[in-house]
Amino acid sequence: MATKGTFENNFNDYSEGTAITVLNETQDAISSKLQTKLQKYTDAKVHFLTTELASDIFYDNTVYTGSAGLALYYLMSALNKKETYTENLRNALLYLNINNLKGRRISFLCGDAGPLALATVISYKLGRDTTDLPDYKTLGQRLVSLMYLLNDSPDELLYGKSGYLYALLFVNKYIDERTIIPPHYIEKVIIAILKSGKEYSQQVKSISPLLWQWHDKVYLGGAHGVAGILYILLQAQAHISANDMQTLIKPTLDWLVNQKLPSGNFPSSLKSASGDRLVQWCHGAPGFVPLLILAHQIFGDDKYMKTALQCGKVVWERGLSTKGYSICHGVSGNAYTFIQLYQATKEPIHLYRACCFTEWCCLERSGTELLPPERPASLFEGLVGRLCLARDLQNLPAAHFPAYTV
């Protein structure tokens, strides 16, 4: 079913007959034939990226549109592949310039926290092997020092406090020493996000105990909205009191689930002019799926998984976006929906669907990208996002949506 902004999905849906072309015999991983195709695709595109697109990589220093996105790709590739571990870490270093940071934005994706968090982890992983970076403890202090921007920052993921919280959680995940980012710093950011959510909810007299606005709108999705903020908070649940989880987080989550449209999709914002049109990670069902899966794991309520599966149906039917292949507002980001559902359910239908959407992105058929990216070498708009998807499909246990799942 095609709607405005999407192509008709002409892929045959999952059956044992269709799956045999892309899945292995036990249907718990991709086939060796597809694995070979994805590796060839990756090798060719990395070469293209680092030659013909090289000048665009350094558009800015951010993870979202700049060189730090490629640094993140190489870092995660290092952590997933032992035989090229040091090589990939050193490649990541080539795309970080922590001396050029402006100190104006706090988030992982569009601010200083992203490059600093990456540099901290890379410095730790390389140890004495590198003279290119300061000591990881010094870098961790620089990351923590961004706390001065907290009160003047919005709350959402791309530019705000949630994006900063992600950076702190990211460092603590990959560095075993909890003294790098002491718990009270993480808790301070959480308290600020909750305080802001409570104040705005009271201001607009919402029935949801928490609500946040961005540019005078209550966005609901992953990039700027309630879903993205809640997802980062749930990933930080170890730092949130049981009382706040039950009286603030869960009721807000339940309010959010109730905003679901009859189709199973979610609007981009309250009173959204776009209605039921957008099916992409930043706005619409794809950005909700990891939140709903994690909510099911934490709270044990089946309605969250049921809603996640409804979102998956929407993405399968309407997720071949005419905007192109990006992970932010394109088909690569939508493909992660099925990887996440497969990880949660182990049902091969989701893995098969992930393969179909990945194939769409890799084949680049003429006329399937009506909105070419402004930054074709970037992680969230361009080619690097597709490289992450191709890598993650080959290593499902480690697969996760970049800069969204810690």
C-alpha positions as CSV (number, residue, x, y, z in Angstrom):
1,M,0.0,0.0,0.0
2,A,1.7,3.2,-1.2
3,T,0.7,6.6,0.3
4,K,2.1,10.0,-0.4
5,G,5.8,10.0,0.3
6,T,6.2,6.2,-0.1
7,F,6.8,3.7,-2.8
8,E,4.6,0.6,-3.2
9,N,6.2,-2.3,-1.4
10,N,6.3,-5.0,-4.1
11,F,8.5,-7.4,-2.1
12,N,6.9,-10.8,-1.5
13,D,6.2,-11.0,2.3
14,Y,7.9,-13.7,4.4
15,S,7.4,-17.4,3.7
16,E,9.9,-20.2,3.9
17,G,10.1,-20.1,0.2
18,T,10.9,-16.4,-0.1
19,A,13.2,-16.4,3.0
20,I,15.5,-19.1,1.5
21,T,17.0,-16.4,-0.8
22,V,18.3,-14.2,2.0
23,L,18.3,-16.2,5.3
24,N,20.4,-19.3,6.3
25,E,18.9,-22.7,6.8
26,T,17.9,-22.2,10.5
27,Q,16.6,-18.7,9.6
28,D,18.4,-17.0,12.5
29,A,21.0,-15.1,10.4
30,I,21.4,-13.9,6.8
31,S,22.6,-16.4,4.2
32,S,26.3,-16.6,3.3
33,K,25.4,-15.4,-0.2
34,L,23.8,-12.2,1.2
35,Q,26.7,-11.8,3.5
36,T,29.2,-11.8,0.6
37,K,27.0,-9.3,-1.3
38,L,26.9,-6.9,1.7
39,Q,30.7,-7.2,2.2
40,K,31.3,-6.3,-1.4
41,Y,28.9,-3.4,-1.1
42,T,30.6,-2.2,2.0
43,D,34.1,-2.4,0.4
44,A,33.0,-0.5,-2.7
45,K,31.1,2.2,-0.8
46,V,33.9,2.8,1.8
47,H,36.3,3.3,-1.1
48,F,33.8,5.7,-2.8
49,L,33.1,7.5,0.5
50,T,36.8,8.1,1.2
51,T,37.7,9.2,-2.3
52,E,35.0,10.8,-4.3
53,L,33.0,12.0,-1.3
54,A,36.0,12.8,0.9
55,S,35.6,16.5,0.8
56,D,32.0,16.3,2.1
57,I,32.9,14.1,5.1
58,F,34.3,17.1,6.9
59,Y,31.3,19.3,6.4
60,D,31.2,19.8,10.2
61,N,32.5,17.9,13.2
62,T,29.2,16.4,14.3
63,V,28.0,12.8,14.4
64,Y,24.8,13.7,12.6
65,T,26.1,15.3,9.4
66,G,29.9,15.5,9.8
67,S,33.1,13.5,10.2
68,A,32.3,12.2,13.7
69,G,29.6,10.0,12.1
70,L,32.3,8.1,10.2
71,A,34.3,8.0,13.4
72,L,31.4,6.3,15.1
73,Y,31.1,3.8,12.2
74,Y,34.7,2.8,12.6
75,L,34.6,2.6,16.4
76,M,31.6,0.3,16.3
77,S,33.2,-1.8,13.5
78,A,36.3,-2.1,15.8
79,L,34.2,-3.3,18.7
80,N,32.4,-5.9,16.5
81,K,35.4,-7.3,14.6
82,K,38.5,-8.4,16.6
83,E,40.7,-9.0,13.6
84,T,40.6,-5.4,12.4
85,Y,40.2,-3.9,15.9
86,T,43.2,-1.5,16.1
87,E,43.0,-0.6,12.4
88,N,39.4,0.5,12.8
89,L,40.1,2.4,16.0
90,R,42.9,4.3,14.1
91,N,40.6,4.9,11.2
92,A,38.1,6.4,13.6
93,L,40.8,8.9,14.8
94,L,41.2,10.3,11.3
95,Y,37.7,11.7,11.5
96,L,37.7,13.4,14.9
97,N,38.9,16.9,15.5
98,I,38.3,17.7,19.2
99,N,40.4,20.9,19.0
100,N,37.8,22.5,16.8
101,L,34.8,22.1,19.1
102,K,32.8,25.3,19.7
103,G,31.3,24.6,23.2
104,R,27.8,25.7,22.1
105,R,25.8,22.6,21.9
106,I,25.5,19.8,24.4
107,S,24.2,16.7,22.5
108,F,25.8,13.6,21.1
109,L,24.4,14.0,17.5
110,C,24.7,17.7,16.9
111,G,26.9,19.0,19.6
112,D,30.3,18.6,21.3
113,A,29.3,15.7,23.4
114,G,29.4,13.3,20.4
115,P,33.0,13.8,19.3
116,L,34.2,14.0,22.9
117,A,32.4,10.8,23.9
118,L,33.9,9.0,20.9
119,A,37.4,10.4,21.6
120,T,37.1,9.3,25.2
121,V,36.2,5.7,24.3
122,I,38.8,5.5,21.5
123,S,41.6,6.8,23.8
124,Y,40.6,4.2,26.4
125,K,40.5,1.3,23.9
126,L,43.8,2.2,22.3
127,G,45.5,2.9,25.6
128,R,49.2,3.6,25.3
129,D,49.0,2.7,21.7
130,T,48.1,6.2,20.7
131,T,49.7,9.6,21.0
132,D,47.0,11.2,18.9
133,L,44.6,11.8,21.7
134,P,44.8,13.1,25.3
135,D,44.3,10.6,28.1
136,Y,40.8,9.2,28.3
137,K,40.3,10.6,31.8
138,T,41.1,14.1,30.6
139,L,38.7,13.7,27.7
140,G,36.0,12.4,30.1
141,Q,36.5,15.6,32.1
142,R,35.9,17.7,29.0
143,L,32.7,15.8,28.4
144,V,31.5,16.3,31.9
145,S,32.4,20.0,31.8
146,L,29.7,20.5,29.1
147,M,27.3,20.3,32.0
148,Y,27.3,24.1,32.2
149,L,25.1,24.1,29.0
150,L,22.5,22.0,30.7
151,N,20.0,24.6,31.8
152,D,20.0,26.5,28.6
153,S,19.6,23.4,26.4
154,P,16.3,21.9,25.1
155,D,15.3,18.4,26.1
156,E,15.2,16.5,22.9
157,L,17.7,14.1,21.4
158,L,19.3,15.9,18.5
159,Y,20.3,19.1,20.2
160,G,19.4,18.8,23.9
161,K,19.7,17.2,27.3
162,S,18.6,13.7,26.1
163,G,21.4,13.8,23.6
164,Y,23.9,14.7,26.3
165,L,22.5,11.9,28.6
166,Y,23.1,9.5,25.7
167,A,26.8,10.6,25.5
168,L,27.3,9.9,29.2
169,L,25.7,6.5,29.0
170,F,27.7,5.7,25.8
171,V,31.0,6.4,27.6
172,N,30.0,4.4,30.7
173,K,29.0,1.4,28.5
174,Y,32.4,1.1,26.8
175,I,34.6,2.2,29.6
176,D,34.5,-0.2,32.6
177,E,35.6,2.4,35.1
178,R,32.4,4.2,36.4
179,T,34.6,7.0,37.8
180,I,34.9,8.4,34.3
181,I,31.3,9.6,34.4
182,P,30.3,9.4,38.1
183,P,26.6,8.4,38.6
184,H,25.7,11.8,40.1
185,Y,26.4,13.5,36.8
186,I,24.0,11.2,35.0
187,E,21.4,11.7,37.7
188,K,21.8,15.5,37.4
189,V,20.9,15.4,33.7
190,I,18.0,13.1,34.4
191,I,16.6,15.4,37.1
192,A,16.9,18.3,34.7
193,I,14.9,16.4,32.0
194,L,12.2,15.3,34.4
195,K,12.0,18.8,35.9
196,S,11.5,20.4,32.5
197,G,8.9,17.7,31.6
198,K,6.9,18.3,34.7
199,E,7.0,22.1,34.4
200,Y,5.8,22.1,30.8
201,S,3.1,19.5,31.4
202,Q,1.7,21.6,34.3
203,Q,2.0,24.7,32.1
204,V,-0.2,23.3,29.4
205,K,-2.4,21.3,31.8
206,S,-1.6,17.9,30.2
207,I,-2.9,14.6,31.6
208,S,0.6,13.3,30.9
209,P,2.8,13.9,34.0
210,L,5.7,14.7,31.6
211,L,5.7,16.7,28.4
212,W,8.4,18.5,26.4
213,Q,8.2,21.0,23.6
214,W,10.6,21.8,20.8
215,H,10.2,25.1,18.8
216,D,6.7,25.6,20.3
217,K,5.4,22.1,19.3
218,V,5.0,18.9,21.3
219,Y,6.8,16.5,19.0
220,L,6.2,12.8,19.6
221,G,8.8,10.9,17.7
222,G,12.5,9.9,18.0
223,A,14.4,12.9,16.9
224,H,12.8,15.8,18.7
225,G,9.9,14.2,20.7
226,V,8.6,12.4,23.7
227,A,9.5,8.9,22.3
228,G,13.1,9.8,21.9
229,I,13.4,11.4,25.3
230,L,11.6,8.4,27.0
231,Y,13.8,5.9,25.2
232,I,17.0,7.5,26.5
233,L,15.5,7.8,30.0
234,L,14.6,4.1,30.0
235,Q,18.1,3.2,29.0
236,A,19.2,5.1,32.1
237,Q,16.7,3.4,34.3
238,A,19.4,2.2,36.8
239,H,19.8,5.9,37.7
240,I,16.0,6.6,38.1
241,S,14.1,5.9,41.3
242,A,11.3,3.3,41.3
243,N,8.9,6.0,42.3
244,D,9.8,8.2,39.3
245,M,9.6,5.2,37.0
246,Q,6.0,4.4,38.2
247,T,4.6,7.9,38.7
248,L,6.3,9.8,35.9
249,I,7.8,7.6,33.2
250,K,5.2,4.9,32.9
251,P,2.1,7.2,32.8
252,T,3.8,9.4,30.2
253,L,4.6,6.3,28.2
254,D,1.0,5.1,28.4
255,W,-0.2,8.6,27.4
256,L,2.2,8.4,24.4
257,V,0.9,5.0,23.3
258,N,-2.6,6.4,23.4
259,Q,-1.6,8.9,20.7
260,K,-1.4,6.1,18.2
261,L,-3.4,6.6,15.1
262,P,-5.9,4.0,13.8
263,S,-3.4,2.9,11.2
264,G,-0.9,1.9,13.9
265,N,1.4,4.9,13.0
266,F,2.1,7.9,15.3
267,P,1.7,11.6,14.4
268,S,4.8,13.7,14.3
269,S,3.4,16.1,16.9
270,L,0.2,16.9,18.7
271,K,-2.2,18.5,16.3
272,S,0.2,17.6,13.5
273,A,-0.6,19.1,10.1
274,S,1.2,16.1,8.4
275,G,-1.4,13.7,10.0
276,D,-0.6,10.1,9.2
277,R,1.9,10.7,6.4
278,L,5.3,10.3,7.9
279,V,6.8,6.8,8.4
280,Q,10.4,7.4,9.3
281,W,12.7,7.3,12.3
282,C,12.6,11.0,13.1
283,H,8.8,11.2,12.9
284,G,6.5,8.3,13.0
285,A,6.4,4.6,13.9
286,P,10.0,3.6,13.3
287,G,11.3,5.8,16.2
288,F,8.8,4.3,18.6
289,V,9.7,0.6,18.1
290,P,12.9,0.4,20.3
291,L,11.1,2.4,23.0
292,L,8.1,0.0,23.0
293,I,10.3,-3.1,23.0
294,L,12.4,-1.8,26.0
295,A,9.2,-0.7,27.8
296,H,7.9,-4.3,27.4
297,Q,11.1,-5.6,28.8
298,I,11.1,-3.3,31.8
299,F,7.4,-3.1,32.7
300,G,6.3,-6.5,31.4
301,D,3.1,-5.1,29.8
302,D,2.2,-6.9,26.6
303,K,0.5,-3.8,25.1
304,Y,3.9,-2.3,24.4
305,M,5.0,-5.3,22.3
306,K,1.6,-5.4,20.6
307,T,2.0,-1.8,19.6
308,A,5.6,-2.3,18.5
309,L,4.4,-5.1,16.2
310,Q,1.7,-2.8,14.8
311,C,4.4,-0.2,14.1
312,G,6.3,-2.9,12.3
313,K,3.3,-3.7,10.1
314,V,3.1,0.0,9.2
315,V,6.8,0.2,8.3
316,W,6.5,-2.9,6.1
317,E,3.5,-1.5,4.2
318,R,4.6,2.2,4.0
319,G,8.3,2.4,4.9
320,L,9.9,2.6,1.5
321,S,10.2,6.3,1.7
322,T,10.6,8.4,-1.4
323,K,13.0,10.6,0.5
324,G,15.7,8.0,0.0
325,Y,18.0,5.8,2.0
326,S,19.0,7.7,5.1
327,I,18.6,6.4,8.7
328,C,17.0,9.7,9.8
329,H,14.1,10.0,7.3
330,G,14.7,7.1,4.9
331,V,14.6,3.4,4.3
332,S,17.8,2.5,6.2
333,G,16.4,3.8,9.4
334,N,13.1,2.0,8.7
335,A,15.1,-1.3,8.2
336,Y,16.3,-1.0,11.8
337,T,12.7,-1.5,12.8
338,F,12.8,-5.1,11.7
339,I,16.2,-5.8,13.2
340,Q,14.9,-4.5,16.5
341,L,11.8,-6.6,16.3
342,Y,13.8,-9.7,15.3
343,Q,16.2,-9.2,18.3
344,A,13.1,-9.0,20.6
345,T,11.0,-11.9,19.1
346,K,13.5,-14.1,17.2
347,E,10.8,-14.4,14.5
348,P,12.4,-14.8,11.1
349,I,9.7,-12.7,9.4
350,H,11.3,-9.5,10.8
351,L,14.8,-10.6,9.7
352,Y,13.5,-11.3,6.3
353,R,11.9,-7.9,6.1
354,A,15.1,-6.2,7.3
355,C,16.9,-7.9,4.4
356,C,14.3,-6.6,1.9
357,F,14.7,-3.0,3.0
358,T,18.5,-3.3,3.1
359,E,18.5,-4.6,-0.4
360,W,16.4,-1.6,-1.5
361,C,19.0,0.7,0.0
362,C,22.0,-1.1,-1.5
363,L,20.6,-1.5,-5.0
364,E,19.9,2.2,-5.4
365,R,17.4,1.6,-8.3
366,S,16.8,4.6,-10.5
367,G,14.0,6.8,-9.2
368,T,14.0,5.5,-5.6
369,E,15.6,8.5,-4.0
370,L,13.5,11.6,-4.8
371,L,15.2,13.8,-2.1
372,P,19.0,13.4,-2.5
373,P,20.8,14.1,0.8
374,E,22.4,17.5,1.3
375,R,25.2,15.7,3.1
376,P,25.8,12.5,1.1
377,A,28.8,11.4,3.2
378,S,27.0,11.7,6.6
379,L,25.8,9.2,9.1
380,F,22.2,10.4,9.5
381,E,21.5,11.7,6.0
382,G,23.9,9.9,3.8
383,L,26.0,6.8,3.0
384,V,27.5,6.1,6.4
385,G,24.1,5.2,7.7
386,R,23.7,2.5,5.1
387,L,27.2,1.2,5.9
388,C,26.1,0.8,9.5
389,L,23.0,-1.1,8.4
390,A,25.0,-3.4,6.2
391,R,27.4,-4.2,9.0
392,D,24.7,-4.6,11.6
393,L,22.7,-7.1,9.5
394,Q,25.8,-9.3,9.4
395,N,26.2,-9.2,13.2
396,L,22.7,-9.2,14.7
397,P,23.5,-9.7,18.4
398,A,25.5,-6.5,18.3
399,A,23.2,-4.5,16.0
400,H,21.7,-1.3,17.2
401,F,20.4,2.0,15.8
402,P,23.4,4.4,15.8
403,A,23.3,7.2,18.4
404,Y,19.9,6.0,19.6
405,T,20.4,2.7,21.3
406,V,23.3,2.8,23.8
